[in-house]
Amino acid sequence: MTTTSIATNDTSSVTIRTQREMEKHPELVEALLTEQKEAMQRLENMGRMPLGWGLKTLIWGLRLYVVFMLVAVAFTVVNNLR
């Protein structure tokens, strides 16, 4: 059973437990959907946070490590095939 709490404008809270209750209170469902859409728009407007130099260095270090390991594995495979 899913329970959804919806805060209305008159500071009371309504809990919807079943599909029938959702059909009885479409304005509450609409309020919940509107609130969810507004929250999603706020998240989309935030954008990405810029990375610091330490994190950029770490990411580049990991990239170089992956390339090094690919070369090491390729060298080992070629060496073992001979």
Chimera marker file (.cmm) of the C-alpha trace (Angstrom):
<marker_set name="trace">
<marker id="1" x="0.000" y="0.000" z="0.000" r="1" g="1" b="0" radius="0.5"/>
<marker id="2" x="1.392" y="3.406" z="-0.991" r="1" g="1" b="0" radius="0.5"/>
<marker id="3" x="0.805" y="6.428" z="1.178" r="1" g="1" b="0" radius="0.5"/>
<marker id="4" x="1.154" y="9.948" z="-0.146" r="1" g="1" b="0" radius="0.5"/>
<marker id="5" x="0.943" y="13.013" z="2.070" r="1" g="1" b="0" radius="0.5"/>
<marker id="6" x="-0.142" y="16.275" z="0.534" r="1" g="1" b="0" radius="0.5"/>
<marker id="7" x="0.061" y="19.599" z="2.316" r="1" g="1" b="0" radius="0.5"/>
<marker id="8" x="-2.728" y="21.939" z="1.269" r="1" g="1" b="0" radius="0.5"/>
<marker id="9" x="-2.858" y="25.741" z="1.477" r="1" g="1" b="0" radius="0.5"/>
<marker id="10" x="-4.787" y="25.707" z="4.771" r="1" g="1" b="0" radius="0.5"/>
<marker id="11" x="-1.793" y="24.014" z="6.489" r="1" g="1" b="0" radius="0.5"/>
<marker id="12" x="-3.692" y="20.745" z="6.927" r="1" g="1" b="0" radius="0.5"/>
<marker id="13" x="-2.228" y="17.513" z="5.625" r="1" g="1" b="0" radius="0.5"/>
<marker id="14" x="-4.178" y="14.839" z="3.754" r="1" g="1" b="0" radius="0.5"/>
<marker id="15" x="-2.964" y="11.287" z="3.275" r="1" g="1" b="0" radius="0.5"/>
<marker id="16" x="-4.005" y="9.368" z="0.163" r="1" g="1" b="0" radius="0.5"/>
<marker id="17" x="-3.803" y="5.594" z="0.509" r="1" g="1" b="0" radius="0.5"/>
<marker id="18" x="-5.848" y="4.103" z="-2.330" r="1" g="1" b="0" radius="0.5"/>
<marker id="19" x="-6.813" y="4.772" z="-5.912" r="1" g="1" b="0" radius="0.5"/>
<marker id="20" x="-10.411" y="5.454" z="-4.802" r="1" g="1" b="0" radius="0.5"/>
<marker id="21" x="-9.273" y="8.159" z="-2.408" r="1" g="1" b="0" radius="0.5"/>
<marker id="22" x="-7.184" y="9.695" z="-5.188" r="1" g="1" b="0" radius="0.5"/>
<marker id="23" x="-10.273" y="9.788" z="-7.406" r="1" g="1" b="0" radius="0.5"/>
<marker id="24" x="-12.290" y="11.449" z="-4.612" r="1" g="1" b="0" radius="0.5"/>
<marker id="25" x="-9.701" y="14.240" z="-4.176" r="1" g="1" b="0" radius="0.5"/>
<marker id="26" x="-8.413" y="15.188" z="-7.644" r="1" g="1" b="0" radius="0.5"/>
<marker id="27" x="-7.477" y="18.695" z="-6.478" r="1" g="1" b="0" radius="0.5"/>
<marker id="28" x="-5.035" y="17.238" z="-3.964" r="1" g="1" b="0" radius="0.5"/>
<marker id="29" x="-3.476" y="15.029" z="-6.612" r="1" g="1" b="0" radius="0.5"/>
<marker id="30" x="-3.192" y="18.057" z="-8.889" r="1" g="1" b="0" radius="0.5"/>
<marker id="31" x="-1.525" y="20.031" z="-6.089" r="1" g="1" b="0" radius="0.5"/>
<marker id="32" x="0.989" y="17.228" z="-5.569" r="1" g="1" b="0" radius="0.5"/>
<marker id="33" x="1.767" y="17.013" z="-9.288" r="1" g="1" b="0" radius="0.5"/>
<marker id="34" x="2.176" y="20.781" z="-9.539" r="1" g="1" b="0" radius="0.5"/>
<marker id="35" x="4.532" y="20.804" z="-6.565" r="1" g="1" b="0" radius="0.5"/>
<marker id="36" x="6.561" y="17.975" z="-8.097" r="1" g="1" b="0" radius="0.5"/>
<marker id="37" x="6.824" y="19.794" z="-11.450" r="1" g="1" b="0" radius="0.5"/>
<marker id="38" x="8.002" y="22.971" z="-9.724" r="1" g="1" b="0" radius="0.5"/>
<marker id="39" x="10.636" y="21.024" z="-7.795" r="1" g="1" b="0" radius="0.5"/>
<marker id="40" x="11.897" y="19.419" z="-11.008" r="1" g="1" b="0" radius="0.5"/>
<marker id="41" x="12.132" y="22.841" z="-12.698" r="1" g="1" b="0" radius="0.5"/>
<marker id="42" x="14.159" y="24.207" z="-9.756" r="1" g="1" b="0" radius="0.5"/>
<marker id="43" x="16.542" y="21.255" z="-10.031" r="1" g="1" b="0" radius="0.5"/>
<marker id="44" x="16.949" y="21.713" z="-13.791" r="1" g="1" b="0" radius="0.5"/>
<marker id="45" x="17.674" y="25.433" z="-13.371" r="1" g="1" b="0" radius="0.5"/>
<marker id="46" x="20.498" y="24.761" z="-10.912" r="1" g="1" b="0" radius="0.5"/>
<marker id="47" x="22.839" y="23.308" z="-13.501" r="1" g="1" b="0" radius="0.5"/>
<marker id="48" x="26.111" y="21.576" z="-12.761" r="1" g="1" b="0" radius="0.5"/>
<marker id="49" x="28.538" y="22.618" z="-10.078" r="1" g="1" b="0" radius="0.5"/>
<marker id="50" x="32.042" y="23.410" z="-11.379" r="1" g="1" b="0" radius="0.5"/>
<marker id="51" x="34.743" y="20.887" z="-10.484" r="1" g="1" b="0" radius="0.5"/>
<marker id="52" x="37.680" y="21.941" z="-8.345" r="1" g="1" b="0" radius="0.5"/>
<marker id="53" x="41.317" y="21.442" z="-9.396" r="1" g="1" b="0" radius="0.5"/>
<marker id="54" x="41.742" y="18.473" z="-7.057" r="1" g="1" b="0" radius="0.5"/>
<marker id="55" x="38.809" y="16.592" z="-8.538" r="1" g="1" b="0" radius="0.5"/>
<marker id="56" x="39.899" y="17.415" z="-12.083" r="1" g="1" b="0" radius="0.5"/>
<marker id="57" x="43.395" y="16.121" z="-11.274" r="1" g="1" b="0" radius="0.5"/>
<marker id="58" x="41.932" y="12.934" z="-9.814" r="1" g="1" b="0" radius="0.5"/>
<marker id="59" x="39.776" y="12.320" z="-12.885" r="1" g="1" b="0" radius="0.5"/>
<marker id="60" x="42.730" y="12.860" z="-15.242" r="1" g="1" b="0" radius="0.5"/>
<marker id="61" x="44.861" y="10.571" z="-13.093" r="1" g="1" b="0" radius="0.5"/>
<marker id="62" x="42.248" y="7.841" z="-13.351" r="1" g="1" b="0" radius="0.5"/>
<marker id="63" x="42.051" y="8.306" z="-17.121" r="1" g="1" b="0" radius="0.5"/>
<marker id="64" x="45.825" y="7.933" z="-17.422" r="1" g="1" b="0" radius="0.5"/>
<marker id="65" x="45.711" y="4.863" z="-15.166" r="1" g="1" b="0" radius="0.5"/>
<marker id="66" x="43.097" y="3.228" z="-17.404" r="1" g="1" b="0" radius="0.5"/>
<marker id="67" x="45.181" y="3.915" z="-20.523" r="1" g="1" b="0" radius="0.5"/>
<marker id="68" x="48.292" y="2.553" z="-18.791" r="1" g="1" b="0" radius="0.5"/>
<marker id="69" x="46.451" y="-0.605" z="-17.717" r="1" g="1" b="0" radius="0.5"/>
<marker id="70" x="45.073" y="-1.140" z="-21.237" r="1" g="1" b="0" radius="0.5"/>
<marker id="71" x="48.615" y="-0.952" z="-22.620" r="1" g="1" b="0" radius="0.5"/>
<marker id="72" x="49.867" y="-3.309" z="-19.878" r="1" g="1" b="0" radius="0.5"/>
<marker id="73" x="47.122" y="-5.850" z="-20.579" r="1" g="1" b="0" radius="0.5"/>
<marker id="74" x="47.674" y="-5.644" z="-24.329" r="1" g="1" b="0" radius="0.5"/>
<marker id="75" x="51.438" y="-6.132" z="-23.807" r="1" g="1" b="0" radius="0.5"/>
<marker id="76" x="50.800" y="-9.151" z="-21.570" r="1" g="1" b="0" radius="0.5"/>
<marker id="77" x="48.365" y="-10.740" z="-24.034" r="1" g="1" b="0" radius="0.5"/>
<marker id="78" x="50.746" y="-10.237" z="-26.966" r="1" g="1" b="0" radius="0.5"/>
<marker id="79" x="53.658" y="-11.542" z="-24.888" r="1" g="1" b="0" radius="0.5"/>
<marker id="80" x="51.721" y="-14.693" z="-23.890" r="1" g="1" b="0" radius="0.5"/>
<marker id="81" x="50.652" y="-15.418" z="-27.471" r="1" g="1" b="0" radius="0.5"/>
<marker id="82" x="54.267" y="-15.745" z="-28.636" r="1" g="1" b="0" radius="0.5"/>
<link id1="1" id2="2" r="1" g="1" b="0" radius="0.2"/>
<link id1="2" id2="3" r="1" g="1" b="0" radius="0.2"/>
<link id1="3" id2="4" r="1" g="1" b="0" radius="0.2"/>
<link id1="4" id2="5" r="1" g="1" b="0" radius="0.2"/>
<link id1="5" id2="6" r="1" g="1" b="0" radius="0.2"/>
<link id1="6" id2="7" r="1" g="1" b="0" radius="0.2"/>
<link id1="7" id2="8" r="1" g="1" b="0" radius="0.2"/>
<link id1="8" id2="9" r="1" g="1" b="0" radius="0.2"/>
<link id1="9" id2="10" r="1" g="1" b="0" radius="0.2"/>
<link id1="10" id2="11" r="1" g="1" b="0" radius="0.2"/>
<link id1="11" id2="12" r="1" g="1" b="0" radius="0.2"/>
<link id1="12" id2="13" r="1" g="1" b="0" radius="0.2"/>
<link id1="13" id2="14" r="1" g="1" b="0" radius="0.2"/>
<link id1="14" id2="15" r="1" g="1" b="0" radius="0.2"/>
<link id1="15" id2="16" r="1" g="1" b="0" radius="0.2"/>
<link id1="16" id2="17" r="1" g="1" b="0" radius="0.2"/>
<link id1="17" id2="18" r="1" g="1" b="0" radius="0.2"/>
<link id1="18" id2="19" r="1" g="1" b="0" radius="0.2"/>
<link id1="19" id2="20" r="1" g="1" b="0" radius="0.2"/>
<link id1="20" id2="21" r="1" g="1" b="0" radius="0.2"/>
<link id1="21" id2="22" r="1" g="1" b="0" radius="0.2"/>
<link id1="22" id2="23" r="1" g="1" b="0" radius="0.2"/>
<link id1="23" id2="24" r="1" g="1" b="0" radius="0.2"/>
<link id1="24" id2="25" r="1" g="1" b="0" radius="0.2"/>
<link id1="25" id2="26" r="1" g="1" b="0" radius="0.2"/>
<link id1="26" id2="27" r="1" g="1" b="0" radius="0.2"/>
<link id1="27" id2="28" r="1" g="1" b="0" radius="0.2"/>
<link id1="28" id2="29" r="1" g="1" b="0" radius="0.2"/>
<link id1="29" id2="30" r="1" g="1" b="0" radius="0.2"/>
<link id1="30" id2="31" r="1" g="1" b="0" radius="0.2"/>
<link id1="31" id2="32" r="1" g="1" b="0" radius="0.2"/>
<link id1="32" id2="33" r="1" g="1" b="0" radius="0.2"/>
<link id1="33" id2="34" r="1" g="1" b="0" radius="0.2"/>
<link id1="34" id2="35" r="1" g="1" b="0" radius="0.2"/>
<link id1="35" id2="36" r="1" g="1" b="0" radius="0.2"/>
<link id1="36" id2="37" r="1" g="1" b="0" radius="0.2"/>
<link id1="37" id2="38" r="1" g="1" b="0" radius="0.2"/>
<link id1="38" id2="39" r="1" g="1" b="0" radius="0.2"/>
<link id1="39" id2="40" r="1" g="1" b="0" radius="0.2"/>
<link id1="40" id2="41" r="1" g="1" b="0" radius="0.2"/>
<link id1="41" id2="42" r="1" g="1" b="0" radius="0.2"/>
<link id1="42" id2="43" r="1" g="1" b="0" radius="0.2"/>
<link id1="43" id2="44" r="1" g="1" b="0" radius="0.2"/>
<link id1="44" id2="45" r="1" g="1" b="0" radius="0.2"/>
<link id1="45" id2="46" r="1" g="1" b="0" radius="0.2"/>
<link id1="46" id2="47" r="1" g="1" b="0" radius="0.2"/>
<link id1="47" id2="48" r="1" g="1" b="0" radius="0.2"/>
<link id1="48" id2="49" r="1" g="1" b="0" radius="0.2"/>
<link id1="49" id2="50" r="1" g="1" b="0" radius="0.2"/>
<link id1="50" id2="51" r="1" g="1" b="0" radius="0.2"/>
<link id1="51" id2="52" r="1" g="1" b="0" radius="0.2"/>
<link id1="52" id2="53" r="1" g="1" b="0" radius="0.2"/>
<link id1="53" id2="54" r="1" g="1" b="0" radius="0.2"/>
<link id1="54" id2="55" r="1" g="1" b="0" radius="0.2"/>
<link id1="55" id2="56" r="1" g="1" b="0" radius="0.2"/>
<link id1="56" id2="57" r="1" g="1" b="0" radius="0.2"/>
<link id1="57" id2="58" r="1" g="1" b="0" radius="0.2"/>
<link id1="58" id2="59" r="1" g="1" b="0" radius="0.2"/>
<link id1="59" id2="60" r="1" g="1" b="0" radius="0.2"/>
<link id1="60" id2="61" r="1" g="1" b="0" radius="0.2"/>
<link id1="61" id2="62" r="1" g="1" b="0" radius="0.2"/>
<link id1="62" id2="63" r="1" g="1" b="0" radius="0.2"/>
<link id1="63" id2="64" r="1" g="1" b="0" radius="0.2"/>
<link id1="64" id2="65" r="1" g="1" b="0" radius="0.2"/>
<link id1="65" id2="66" r="1" g="1" b="0" radius="0.2"/>
<link id1="66" id2="67" r="1" g="1" b="0" radius="0.2"/>
<link id1="67" id2="68" r="1" g="1" b="0" radius="0.2"/>
<link id1="68" id2="69" r="1" g="1" b="0" radius="0.2"/>
<link id1="69" id2="70" r="1" g="1" b="0" radius="0.2"/>
<link id1="70" id2="71" r="1" g="1" b="0" radius="0.2"/>
<link id1="71" id2="72" r="1" g="1" b="0" radius="0.2"/>
<link id1="72" id2="73" r="1" g="1" b="0" radius="0.2"/>
<link id1="73" id2="74" r="1" g="1" b="0" radius="0.2"/>
<link id1="74" id2="75" r="1" g="1" b="0" radius="0.2"/>
<link id1="75" id2="76" r="1" g="1" b="0" radius="0.2"/>
<link id1="76" id2="77" r="1" g="1" b="0" radius="0.2"/>
<link id1="77" id2="78" r="1" g="1" b="0" radius="0.2"/>
<link id1="78" id2="79" r="1" g="1" b="0" radius="0.2"/>
<link id1="79" id2="80" r="1" g="1" b="0" radius="0.2"/>
<link id1="80" id2="81" r="1" g="1" b="0" radius="0.2"/>
<link id1="81" id2="82" r="1" g="1" b="0" radius="0.2"/>
</marker_set>
